[in-house]
Amino acid sequence: MTGSDFEKPYAVQVPGSALARWVLARFGWQVQFEGLPALQGVMAVYPHTSNWDFVVLILAKWSAGVQLRFWGKDTLFRIPLFGRWLRLVGGVPVIRNAPRGVVGQAVDTLAQAKANQQFFWLGLAPEGTRKPGAGWRSGFYQSALQAGVPLGLVSLDYGRRLVNATHFLKLSGDLQADFARIAAIMDGVCGHTPANAAPVRLLEK
C-alpha cells in the first residue's frame, strides 16, 4: 500500500509505549506508524469486523503514543465506572440527535482544536458496524473535508497481523476520486472476519 499527500518526516512526532509494543509482539502483531502530519485530523479505521478490533486498536494506539479519540453514545458515559473508563481510553460522548448532527459536532470540535492549537485526532470506523455491510458511511469523509484536516487511513490486517497508520490524504472534495485512492490503499487488507468487511465504496442514501 502506498500513498500520502504529506512530506516525511511528518510534523508531529510522539513517543509510544514500549510495553504496548511488547504485548502486541507477543501475539505476533506490529504497528507501522511514522508520526502525524498535523495536530488535528480524522483517522478512518478499516475493516471493523470483530469485537477484537477494539483490543488490538487500543494497544496499537498506546504503542504509537497517539491520543486518538473516538465517538461513543452519550448515554454510555453516564454509566458509573464504565463511562469514566471510556473517557480514559479516549472516548468522547456524542449526541446523535443533536441539531448539527454527528458530523457537525466533529467539525465544531476539530475547528475549536485548530483555533486553540490543541491536539485532537478523531478515529472513526466508516462501516459503522461489525456486521456485513454494502459500503462506507460518509461521516468520516465529510468531517475531515469540512474541517479542512488530514484524513489518516488505518488498516487493521489480521492476515499479516499488522496495523498500518502511515497514509494521510488531503481530500479533494471529489468523492469518486478520493474513494478510488482509499480503495487502492486498503486493497488486500484482511479483517478478523473477512465476510463482515464492507467494500470500500460510499453507501447510497
ROKEPA-295817 format. One record per residue: residue number from 0; residue in one letter; z, y negated, x negated of N, C-alpha, C in turn. Coordinates in steps of 0.02 Angstrom, whole numbers. Layout:
// ROKEPA-295817
num:NUM, residuo:a, nw:Z, nv:Y, nu:X, caw:Z, cav:Y, cau:X, cw:Z, cv:Y, cu:X
...
END
This chain:
// ROKEPA-295817
num:0, residuo:m, nw:0, nv:59, nu:-42, caw:0, cav:0, cau:0, cw:0, cv:-62, cu:-44
num:1, residuo:t, nw:-43, nv:-109, nu:-29, caw:-46, cav:-171, cau:-67, cw:-51, cv:-230, cu:-20
num:2, residuo:g, nw:-35, nv:-288, nu:-46, caw:-45, cav:-348, cau:-7, cw:17, cv:-391, cu:-1
num:3, residuo:s, nw:12, nv:-452, nu:-29, caw:65, cav:-501, cau:-22, cw:33, cv:-569, cu:-33
num:4, residuo:d, nw:53, nv:-618, nu:7, caw:24, cav:-685, cau:3, cw:65, cv:-733, cu:-40
num:5, residuo:f, nw:114, nv:-707, nu:-75, caw:159, cav:-749, cau:-115, cw:159, cv:-725, cu:-187
num:6, residuo:e, nw:163, nv:-774, nu:-233, caw:163, cav:-757, cau:-304, cw:229, cv:-724, cu:-324
num:7, residuo:k, nw:222, nv:-678, nu:-372, caw:281, cav:-646, cau:-401, cw:293, cv:-675, cu:-470
num:8, residuo:p, nw:355, nv:-676, nu:-493, caw:415, cav:-652, cau:-458, cw:432, cv:-696, cu:-398
num:9, residuo:y, nw:457, nv:-664, nu:-346, caw:475, cav:-700, cau:-286, cw:531, cv:-750, cu:-300
num:10, residuo:a, nw:531, nv:-805, nu:-261, caw:575, cav:-861, cau:-275, cw:649, cv:-845, cu:-267
num:11, residuo:v, nw:665, nv:-801, nu:-220, caw:736, cav:-787, cau:-205, cw:754, cv:-718, cu:-232
num:12, residuo:q, nw:798, nv:-716, nu:-280, caw:820, cav:-653, cau:-310, cw:894, cv:-643, cu:-293
num:13, residuo:v, nw:911, nv:-583, nu:-272, caw:981, cav:-569, cau:-252, cw:1004, cv:-504, cu:-286
num:14, residuo:p, nw:1067, nv:-501, nu:-306, caw:1094, cav:-440, cau:-336, cw:1108, cv:-388, cu:-282
num:15, residuo:g, nw:1090, nv:-326, nu:-295, caw:1103, cav:-272, cau:-248, cw:1163, cv:-231, cu:-266
num:16, residuo:s, nw:1178, nv:-181, nu:-225, caw:1236, cav:-138, cau:-235, cw:1216, cv:-74, cu:-271
num:17, residuo:a, nw:1245, nv:-64, nu:-330, caw:1232, cav:-3, cau:-368, cw:1259, cv:58, cu:-330
num:18, residuo:l, nw:1314, nv:49, nu:-294, caw:1343, cav:104, cau:-256, cw:1296, cv:127, cu:-201
num:19, residuo:a, nw:1267, nv:79, nu:-165, caw:1220, cav:96, cau:-111, cw:1159, cv:132, cu:-140
num:20, residuo:r, nw:1134, nv:108, nu:-197, caw:1077, cav:141, cau:-229, cw:1095, cv:213, cu:-249
num:21, residuo:w, nw:1156, nv:222, nu:-273, caw:1179, cav:288, cau:-293, cw:1182, cv:335, cu:-233
num:22, residuo:v, nw:1209, nv:310, nu:-177, caw:1214, cav:352, cau:-117, cw:1144, cv:371, cu:-93
num:23, residuo:l, nw:1098, nv:324, nu:-91, caw:1030, cav:340, cau:-70, cw:998, cv:391, cu:-117
num:24, residuo:a, nw:1008, nv:380, nu:-182, caw:979, cav:426, cau:-231, cw:1006, cv:497, cu:-223
num:25, residuo:r, nw:1068, nv:503, nu:-203, caw:1098, cav:570, cau:-192, cw:1061, cv:608, cu:-138
num:26, residuo:f, nw:1030, nv:572, nu:-93, caw:992, cav:603, cau:-39, cw:916, cv:599, cu:-51
num:27, residuo:g, nw:898, nv:580, nu:-112, caw:828, cav:579, cau:-131, cw:789, cv:516, cu:-111
num:28, residuo:w, nw:825, nv:464, nu:-89, caw:792, cav:403, cau:-67, cw:791, cv:350, cu:-123
num:29, residuo:q, nw:740, nv:307, nu:-120, caw:738, cav:249, cau:-164, cw:713, cv:189, cu:-125
num:30, residuo:v, nw:729, nv:130, nu:-151, caw:710, cav:67, cau:-118, cw:668, cv:27, cu:-166
num:31, residuo:q, nw:609, nv:5, nu:-143, caw:567, cav:-41, cau:-182, cw:577, cv:-111, cu:-154
num:32, residuo:f, nw:604, nv:-154, nu:-196, caw:619, cav:-223, cau:-175, cw:615, cv:-268, cu:-236
num:33, residuo:e, nw:579, nv:-324, nu:-229, caw:568, cav:-369, cau:-286, cw:591, cv:-440, cu:-273
num:34, residuo:g, nw:632, nv:-449, nu:-221, caw:655, cav:-516, cau:-204, cw:620, cv:-541, cu:-140
num:35, residuo:l, nw:633, nv:-605, nu:-124, caw:607, cav:-635, cau:-63, cw:569, cv:-699, cu:-80
num:36, residuo:p, nw:517, nv:-715, nu:-42, caw:477, cav:-775, cau:-57, cw:507, cv:-840, cu:-30
num:37, residuo:a, nw:558, nv:-835, nu:12, caw:588, cav:-895, cau:42, cw:659, cv:-879, cu:65
num:38, residuo:l, nw:696, nv:-931, nu:83, caw:764, cav:-922, cau:107, cw:766, cv:-897, cu:179
num:39, residuo:q, nw:712, nv:-908, nu:216, caw:710, cav:-886, cau:286, cw:646, cv:-845, cu:298
num:40, residuo:g, nw:652, nv:-799, nu:344, caw:594, cav:-759, cau:361, cw:610, cv:-705, cu:412
num:41, residuo:v, nw:558, nv:-668, nu:430, caw:564, cav:-612, cau:477, cw:540, cv:-549, cu:442
num:42, residuo:m, nw:576, nv:-494, nu:450, caw:555, cav:-430, cau:423, cw:541, cv:-382, cu:481
num:43, residuo:a, nw:482, nv:-353, nu:480, caw:463, cav:-303, cau:530, cw:472, cv:-234, cu:499
num:44, residuo:v, nw:514, nv:-193, nu:531, caw:529, cav:-126, cau:505, cw:491, cv:-73, cu:545
num:45, residuo:y, nw:456, nv:-29, nu:509, caw:414, cav:22, cau:541, cw:412, cv:85, cu:498
num:46, residuo:p, nw:411, nv:144, nu:530, caw:419, cav:156, cau:602, cw:493, cv:166, cu:620
num:47, residuo:h, nw:508, nv:156, nu:684, caw:576, cav:166, cau:709, cw:573, cv:226, cu:756
num:48, residuo:t, nw:593, nv:285, nu:731, caw:584, cav:346, cau:770, cw:648, cv:387, cu:778
num:49, residuo:s, nw:704, nv:364, nu:749, caw:764, cav:405, cau:749, cw:826, cv:362, cu:740
num:50, residuo:n, nw:883, nv:387, nu:763, caw:947, cav:352, cau:751, cw:963, cv:350, cu:676
num:51, residuo:w, nw:936, nv:397, nu:638, caw:949, cav:399, cau:566, cw:920, cv:337, cu:531
num:52, residuo:d, nw:871, nv:305, nu:562, caw:841, cav:246, cau:532, cw:893, cv:193, cu:517
num:53, residuo:f, nw:940, nv:184, nu:563, caw:992, cav:133, cau:555, cw:1034, cv:147, cu:492
num:54, residuo:v, nw:1052, nv:210, nu:482, caw:1092, cav:228, cau:424, cw:1055, cv:214, cu:359
num:55, residuo:v, nw:992, nv:236, nu:356, caw:951, cav:225, cau:296, cw:941, cv:151, cu:283
num:56, residuo:l, nw:928, nv:113, nu:336, caw:913, cav:42, cau:327, cw:975, cv:1, cu:307
num:57, residuo:i, nw:1033, nv:19, nu:333, caw:1094, cav:-16, cau:313, cw:1106, cv:-4, cu:238
num:58, residuo:l, nw:1098, nv:58, nu:216, caw:1107, cav:73, cau:144, cw:1054, cv:37, cu:103
num:59, residuo:a, nw:992, nv:35, nu:128, caw:938, cav:0, cau:93, cw:952, cv:-75, cu:88
num:60, residuo:k, nw:978, nv:-102, nu:142, caw:997, cav:-174, cau:144, cw:1049, cv:-189, cu:91
num:61, residuo:w, nw:1100, nv:-147, nu:87, caw:1152, cav:-157, cau:37, cw:1125, cv:-146, cu:-33
num:62, residuo:s, nw:1081, nv:-97, nu:-41, caw:1051, cav:-82, cau:-105, cw:1012, cv:-142, cu:-132
num:63, residuo:a, nw:974, nv:-175, nu:-86, caw:934, cav:-232, cau:-106, cw:975, cv:-296, cu:-112
num:64, residuo:g, nw:1033, nv:-298, nu:-79, caw:1075, cav:-357, cau:-82, cw:1056, cv:-411, cu:-32
num:65, residuo:v, nw:1014, nv:-393, nu:16, caw:989, cav:-442, cau:65, cw:1034, cv:-442, cu:127
num:66, residuo:q, nw:1058, nv:-501, nu:145, caw:1099, cav:-507, cau:206, cw:1053, cv:-511, cu:266
num:67, residuo:l, nw:1018, nv:-456, nu:279, caw:970, cav:-454, cau:334, cw:1008, cv:-450, cu:401
num:68, residuo:r, nw:988, nv:-493, nu:448, caw:1019, cav:-495, cau:513, cw:975, cv:-458, cu:563
num:69, residuo:f, nw:1005, nv:-436, nu:618, caw:967, cav:-402, cau:670, cw:996, cv:-420, cu:738
num:70, residuo:w, nw:952, nv:-421, nu:788, caw:974, cav:-437, cau:856, cw:1011, cv:-379, cu:888
num:71, residuo:g, nw:1057, nv:-395, nu:931, caw:1091, cav:-346, cau:973, cw:1108, cv:-377, cu:1040
num:72, residuo:k, nw:1110, nv:-338, nu:1092, caw:1128, cav:-365, cau:1158, cw:1196, cv:-399, cu:1153
num:73, residuo:d, nw:1201, nv:-458, nu:1183, caw:1263, cav:-496, cau:1178, cw:1323, cv:-458, cu:1206
num:74, residuo:t, nw:1311, nv:-415, nu:1255, caw:1366, cav:-377, cau:1284, cw:1398, cv:-329, cu:1234
num:75, residuo:l, nw:1358, nv:-304, nu:1186, caw:1385, cav:-258, cau:1136, cw:1438, cv:-291, cu:1092
num:76, residuo:f, nw:1430, nv:-356, nu:1081, caw:1475, cav:-392, cau:1037, cw:1542, cv:-408, cu:1070
num:77, residuo:r, nw:1546, nv:-395, nu:1135, caw:1608, cav:-406, cau:1171, cw:1653, cv:-344, cu:1170
num:78, residuo:i, nw:1627, nv:-289, nu:1145, caw:1666, cav:-227, cau:1142, cw:1715, cv:-232, cu:1084
num:79, residuo:p, nw:1780, nv:-223, nu:1097, caw:1830, cav:-229, cau:1044, cw:1814, cv:-183, cu:984
num:80, residuo:l, nw:1824, nv:-209, nu:925, caw:1812, cav:-174, cau:861, cw:1738, cv:-161, cu:849
num:81, residuo:f, nw:1702, nv:-131, nu:897, caw:1631, cav:-117, cau:887, cw:1591, cv:-182, cu:877
num:82, residuo:g, nw:1606, nv:-231, nu:919, caw:1572, cav:-295, cau:913, cw:1585, cv:-328, cu:845
num:83, residuo:r, nw:1647, nv:-323, nu:823, caw:1664, cav:-351, cau:757, cw:1627, cv:-314, cu:701
num:84, residuo:w, nw:1623, nv:-247, nu:708, caw:1587, cav:-208, cau:658, cw:1513, cv:-226, cu:657
num:85, residuo:l, nw:1483, nv:-236, nu:716, caw:1413, cav:-255, cau:719, cw:1400, cv:-320, cu:680
num:86, residuo:r, nw:1444, nv:-368, nu:689, caw:1437, cav:-431, cau:652, cw:1442, cv:-420, cu:577
num:87, residuo:l, nw:1488, nv:-377, nu:556, caw:1498, cav:-364, cau:485, cw:1436, cv:-335, cu:452
num:88, residuo:v, nw:1399, nv:-293, nu:489, caw:1339, cav:-261, cau:459, cw:1276, cv:-302, cu:470
num:89, residuo:g, nw:1283, nv:-361, nu:501, caw:1225, cav:-406, cau:507, cw:1202, cv:-420, cu:578
num:90, residuo:g, nw:1237, nv:-395, nu:627, caw:1215, cav:-405, cau:696, cw:1223, cv:-477, cu:720
num:91, residuo:v, nw:1176, nv:-499, nu:761, caw:1177, cav:-565, cau:791, cw:1167, cv:-557, cu:866
num:92, residuo:p, nw:1213, nv:-582, nu:908, caw:1204, cav:-573, cau:980, cw:1145, cv:-613, cu:1007
num:93, residuo:v, nw:1107, nv:-582, nu:1052, caw:1050, cav:-615, cau:1084, cw:1057, cv:-609, cu:1159
num:94, residuo:i, nw:1042, nv:-663, nu:1194, caw:1045, cav:-664, cau:1267, cw:974, cv:-654, cu:1293
num:95, residuo:r, nw:960, nv:-595, nu:1318, caw:892, cav:-576, cau:1336, cw:863, cv:-618, cu:1393
num:96, residuo:n, nw:905, nv:-643, nu:1438, caw:880, cav:-682, cau:1495, cw:888, cv:-757, cu:1485
num:97, residuo:a, nw:898, nv:-778, nu:1423, caw:905, cav:-850, cau:1409, cw:839, cv:-886, cu:1425
num:98, residuo:p, nw:843, nv:-950, nu:1444, caw:783, cav:-988, cau:1463, cw:729, cv:-987, cu:1409
num:99, residuo:r, nw:748, nv:-991, nu:1346, caw:699, cav:-992, cau:1291, cw:676, cv:-923, cu:1272
num:100, residuo:g, nw:708, nv:-871, nu:1299, caw:688, cav:-803, cau:1283, cw:711, cv:-783, cu:1213
num:101, residuo:v, nw:699, nv:-720, nu:1197, caw:719, cav:-693, cau:1131, cw:681, cv:-727, cu:1075
num:102, residuo:v, nw:615, nv:-737, nu:1084, caw:575, cav:-769, cau:1032, cw:599, cv:-841, cu:1022
num:103, residuo:g, nw:612, nv:-876, nu:1076, caw:637, cav:-945, cau:1071, cw:702, cv:-950, cu:1033
num:104, residuo:q, nw:747, nv:-902, nu:1045, caw:811, cav:-901, cau:1009, cw:800, cv:-888, cu:935
num:105, residuo:a, nw:753, nv:-843, nu:919, caw:738, cav:-829, cau:848, cw:709, cv:-890, cu:814
num:106, residuo:v, nw:662, nv:-923, nu:847, caw:630, cav:-983, cau:818, cw:682, cv:-1038, cu:807
num:107, residuo:d, nw:725, nv:-1048, nu:857, caw:777, cav:-1100, cau:850, cw:825, cv:-1085, cu:793
num:108, residuo:t, nw:844, nv:-1021, nu:787, caw:891, cav:-1002, cau:734, cw:859, cv:-1011, cu:665
num:109, residuo:l, nw:796, nv:-991, nu:658, caw:761, cav:-998, cau:595, cw:750, cv:-1071, cu:578
num:110, residuo:a, nw:733, nv:-1112, nu:628, caw:722, cav:-1183, cau:617, cw:786, cv:-1217, cu:593
num:111, residuo:q, nw:842, nv:-1198, nu:623, caw:906, cav:-1227, cau:603, cw:924, cv:-1207, cu:532
num:112, residuo:a, nw:910, nv:-1144, nu:514, caw:923, cav:-1121, cau:446, cw:880, cv:-1159, cu:396
num:113, residuo:k, nw:816, nv:-1170, nu:413, caw:772, cav:-1208, cau:369, cw:796, cv:-1279, cu:360
num:114, residuo:a, nw:817, nv:-1311, nu:414, caw:840, cav:-1380, cau:411, cw:902, cv:-1387, cu:367
num:115, residuo:n, nw:943, nv:-1336, nu:368, caw:1006, cav:-1337, cau:329, cw:1001, cv:-1301, cu:262
num:116, residuo:q, nw:940, nv:-1278, nu:245, caw:929, cav:-1240, cau:183, cw:976, cv:-1181, cu:178
num:117, residuo:q, nw:985, nv:-1146, nu:234, caw:1029, cav:-1088, cau:236, cw:987, cv:-1024, cu:234
num:118, residuo:f, nw:1017, nv:-971, nu:207, caw:984, cav:-906, cau:203, cw:986, cv:-873, cu:272
num:119, residuo:f, nw:928, nv:-853, nu:297, caw:927, cav:-815, cau:360, cw:862, cv:-775, cu:365
num:120, residuo:w, nw:869, nv:-710, nu:358, caw:813, cav:-664, cau:368, cw:831, cv:-619, cu:427
num:121, residuo:l, nw:784, nv:-614, nu:474, caw:794, cav:-575, cau:534, cw:752, cv:-512, cu:533
num:122, residuo:g, nw:784, nv:-454, nu:540, caw:748, cav:-390, cau:541, cw:736, cv:-367, cu:613
num:123, residuo:l, nw:674, nv:-348, nu:627, caw:656, cav:-326, cau:694, cw:614, cv:-262, cu:691
num:124, residuo:a, nw:621, nv:-220, nu:742, caw:580, cav:-160, cau:748, cw:527, cv:-174, cu:801
num:125, residuo:p, nw:465, nv:-187, nu:782, caw:414, cav:-208, cau:830, cw:400, cv:-158, cu:886
num:126, residuo:e, nw:415, nv:-94, nu:875, caw:403, cav:-45, cau:927, cw:452, cv:-53, cu:985
num:127, residuo:g, nw:512, nv:-79, nu:970, caw:560, cav:-92, cau:1021, cw:596, cv:-31, cu:1049
num:128, residuo:t, nw:580, nv:28, nu:1024, caw:611, cav:89, cau:1049, cw:600, cv:145, cu:999
num:129, residuo:r, nw:643, nv:196, nu:1002, caw:634, cav:255, cau:959, cw:587, cv:306, cu:992
num:130, residuo:k, nw:573, nv:296, nu:1056, caw:531, cav:343, cau:1093, cw:457, cv:329, cu:1080
num:131, residuo:p, nw:414, nv:378, nu:1095, caw:342, cav:366, cau:1085, cw:318, cv:304, cu:1123
num:132, residuo:g, nw:277, nv:265, nu:1090, caw:251, cav:204, cau:1122, cw:177, cv:196, cu:1108
num:133, residuo:a, nw:147, nv:147, nu:1142, caw:75, cav:137, cau:1137, cw:57, cv:82, cu:1087
num:134, residuo:g, nw:108, nv:47, nu:1060, caw:93, cav:-7, cau:1013, cw:154, cv:-48, cu:998
num:135, residuo:w, nw:142, nv:-106, nu:968, caw:196, cav:-151, cau:947, cw:203, cv:-210, cu:996
num:136, residuo:r, nw:264, nv:-231, nu:1007, caw:276, cav:-292, cau:1044, cw:264, cv:-352, cu:998
num:137, residuo:s, nw:250, nv:-409, nu:1027, caw:228, cav:-467, cau:987, cw:285, cv:-513, cu:966
num:138, residuo:g, nw:347, nv:-498, nu:987, caw:402, cav:-544, cau:972, cw:412, cv:-559, cu:899
num:139, residuo:f, nw:408, nv:-507, nu:857, caw:417, cav:-516, cau:785, cw:365, cv:-564, cu:757
num:140, residuo:y, nw:303, nv:-556, nu:780, caw:246, cav:-596, cau:756, cw:255, cv:-669, cu:778
num:141, residuo:q, nw:268, nv:-679, nu:842, caw:275, cav:-747, cau:868, cw:335, cv:-783, cu:837
num:142, residuo:s, nw:388, nv:-746, nu:824, caw:448, cav:-776, cau:793, cw:431, cv:-804, cu:725
num:143, residuo:a, nw:397, nv:-764, nu:683, caw:378, cav:-787, cau:616, cw:326, cv:-842, cu:618
num:144, residuo:l, nw:276, nv:-834, nu:662, caw:222, cav:-883, cau:666, cw:247, cv:-951, cu:690
num:145, residuo:q, nw:285, nv:-951, nu:744, caw:309, cav:-1015, cau:773, cw:360, cv:-1049, cu:728
num:146, residuo:a, nw:399, nv:-1009, nu:692, caw:449, cav:-1039, cau:647, cw:419, cv:-1059, cu:580
num:147, residuo:g, nw:357, nv:-1036, nu:566, caw:325, cav:-1053, cau:503, cw:358, cv:-1022, cu:443
num:148, residuo:v, nw:379, nv:-959, nu:450, caw:413, cav:-924, cau:395, cw:373, cv:-861, cu:376
num:149, residuo:p, nw:386, nv:-834, nu:317, caw:351, cav:-773, cau:296, cw:368, cv:-713, cu:340
num:150, residuo:l, nw:320, nv:-668, nu:347, caw:333, cav:-604, cau:380, cw:336, cv:-550, cu:326
num:151, residuo:g, nw:393, nv:-519, nu:320, caw:400, cav:-462, cau:274, cw:388, cv:-397, cu:310
num:152, residuo:l, nw:357, nv:-350, nu:276, caw:343, cav:-284, cau:306, cw:384, cv:-232, cu:269
num:153, residuo:v, nw:426, nv:-197, nu:307, caw:470, cav:-145, cau:279, cw:448, cv:-78, cu:306
num:154, residuo:s, nw:425, nv:-35, nu:262, caw:404, cav:32, cau:283, cw:460, cv:82, cu:268
num:155, residuo:l, nw:473, nv:124, nu:317, caw:526, cav:174, cau:314, cw:493, cv:243, cu:311
num:156, residuo:d, nw:480, nv:267, nu:251, caw:439, cav:326, cau:241, cw:482, cv:387, cu:224
num:157, residuo:y, nw:492, nv:430, nu:274, caw:532, cav:490, cau:264, cw:494, cv:542, cu:224
num:158, residuo:g, nw:427, nv:539, nu:225, caw:387, cav:587, cau:187, cw:400, cv:580, cu:112
num:159, residuo:r, nw:404, nv:519, nu:89, caw:416, cav:505, cau:18, cw:488, cv:483, cu:6
num:160, residuo:r, nw:529, nv:479, nu:59, caw:597, cav:455, cau:54, cw:599, cv:387, cu:17
num:161, residuo:l, nw:560, nv:341, nu:45, caw:551, cav:276, cau:13, cw:555, cv:220, cu:65
num:162, residuo:v, nw:597, nv:171, nu:50, caw:598, cav:109, cau:88, cw:563, cv:56, cu:46
num:163, residuo:n, nw:506, nv:31, nu:71, caw:467, cav:-18, cau:34, cw:472, cv:-86, cu:68
num:164, residuo:a, nw:497, nv:-134, nu:31, caw:505, cav:-202, cau:58, cw:476, cv:-252, cu:8
num:165, residuo:t, nw:412, nv:-243, nu:-9, caw:381, cav:-286, cau:-60, cw:323, cv:-327, cu:-33
num:166, residuo:h, nw:306, nv:-320, nu:30, caw:247, cav:-353, cau:58, cw:266, cv:-410, cu:104
num:167, residuo:f, nw:241, nv:-470, nu:89, caw:257, cav:-529, cau:128, cw:193, cv:-567, cu:145
num:168, residuo:l, nw:184, nv:-583, nu:209, caw:123, cav:-614, cau:232, cw:135, cv:-684, cu:259
num:169, residuo:k, nw:84, nv:-727, nu:249, caw:80, cav:-791, cau:284, cw:35, cv:-780, cu:344
num:170, residuo:l, nw:63, nv:-782, nu:403, caw:24, cav:-767, cau:462, cw:-27, cv:-822, cu:476
num:171, residuo:s, nw:-87, nv:-802, nu:497, caw:-141, cav:-849, cau:509, cw:-144, cv:-873, cu:580
num:172, residuo:g, nw:-112, nv:-837, nu:626, caw:-119, cav:-852, cau:697, cw:-175, cv:-813, cu:730
num:173, residuo:d, nw:-216, nv:-780, nu:689, caw:-268, cav:-736, cau:714, cw:-238, cv:-666, cu:721
num:174, residuo:l, nw:-218, nv:-648, nu:782, caw:-183, cav:-585, cau:794, cw:-222, cv:-525, cu:769
num:175, residuo:q, nw:-286, nv:-524, nu:784, caw:-326, cav:-465, cau:766, cw:-330, cv:-457, cu:690
num:176, residuo:a, nw:-342, nv:-512, nu:655, caw:-348, cav:-509, cau:582, cw:-281, cv:-492, cu:551
num:177, residuo:d, nw:-228, nv:-523, nu:574, caw:-162, cav:-510, cau:546, cw:-139, cv:-438, cu:559
num:178, residuo:f, nw:-151, nv:-413, nu:619, caw:-132, cav:-344, cau:634, cw:-172, cv:-294, cu:593
num:179, residuo:a, nw:-235, nv:-311, nu:577, caw:-275, cav:-267, cau:535, cw:-244, cv:-262, cu:465
num:180, residuo:r, nw:-219, nv:-317, nu:439, caw:-186, cav:-317, cau:374, cw:-121, cv:-276, cu:377
num:181, residuo:i, nw:-83, nv:-286, nu:430, caw:-20, cav:-249, cau:438, cw:-33, cv:-175, cu:442
num:182, residuo:a, nw:-84, nv:-155, nu:481, caw:-101, cav:-85, cau:488, cw:-121, cv:-54, cu:422
num:183, residuo:a, nw:-158, nv:-91, nu:381, caw:-179, cav:-65, cau:316, cw:-119, cv:-53, cu:270
num:184, residuo:i, nw:-70, nv:-98, nu:273, caw:-10, cav:-91, cau:231, cw:32, cv:-32, cu:254
num:185, residuo:m, nw:37, nv:-22, nu:319, caw:78, cav:31, cau:347, cw:42, cv:99, cu:351
num:186, residuo:d, nw:-20, nv:101, nu:333, caw:-58, cav:163, cau:338, cw:-26, cv:219, cu:296
num:187, residuo:g, nw:-17, nv:277, nu:326, caw:9, cav:335, cau:291, cw:85, cv:340, cu:290
num:188, residuo:v, nw:120, nv:291, nu:317, caw:194, cav:293, cau:319, cw:216, cv:344, cu:371
num:189, residuo:c, nw:264, nv:387, nu:353, caw:286, cav:441, cau:397, cw:358, cv:431, cu:417
num:190, residuo:g, nw:371, nv:425, nu:482, caw:439, cav:416, cau:507, cw:477, cv:482, cu:511
num:191, residuo:h, nw:541, nv:477, nu:529, caw:583, cav:537, cau:536, cw:553, cv:585, cu:588
num:192, residuo:t, nw:530, nv:558, nu:644, caw:498, cav:597, cau:696, cw:428, cv:568, cu:707
num:193, residuo:p, nw:378, nv:592, nu:670, caw:312, cav:561, cau:671, cw:282, cv:552, cu:741
num:194, residuo:a, nw:296, nv:599, nu:786, caw:267, cav:595, cau:853, cw:292, cv:535, cu:892
num:195, residuo:n, nw:348, nv:506, nu:871, caw:376, cav:449, cau:907, cw:349, cv:382, cu:882
num:196, residuo:a, nw:313, nv:382, nu:826, caw:289, cav:319, cau:797, cw:231, cv:291, cu:838
num:197, residuo:a, nw:236, nv:227, nu:855, caw:182, cav:194, cau:891, cw:128, cv:172, cu:843
num:198, residuo:p, nw:65, nv:172, nu:863, caw:12, cav:147, cau:819, cw:22, cv:72, cu:807
num:199, residuo:v, nw:-3, nv:49, nu:749, caw:4, cav:-22, cau:732, cw:-50, cv:-62, cu:768
num:200, residuo:r, nw:-35, nv:-79, nu:830, caw:-80, cav:-120, cau:870, cw:-37, cv:-156, cu:922
num:201, residuo:l, nw:-63, nv:-212, nu:946, caw:-25, cav:-252, cau:993, cw:-27, cv:-221, cu:1063
num:202, residuo:l, nw:32, nv:-215, nu:1093, caw:36, cav:-189, cau:1161, cw:1, cv:-237, cu:1209
num:203, residuo:e, nw:-36, nv:-210, nu:1255, caw:-68, cav:-251, cau:1306, cw:-16, cv:-269, cu:1359
num:204, residuo:k, nw:-18, nv:-331, nu:1381, caw:30, cav:-354, cau:1432, cw:8, cv:-330, cu:1501
END
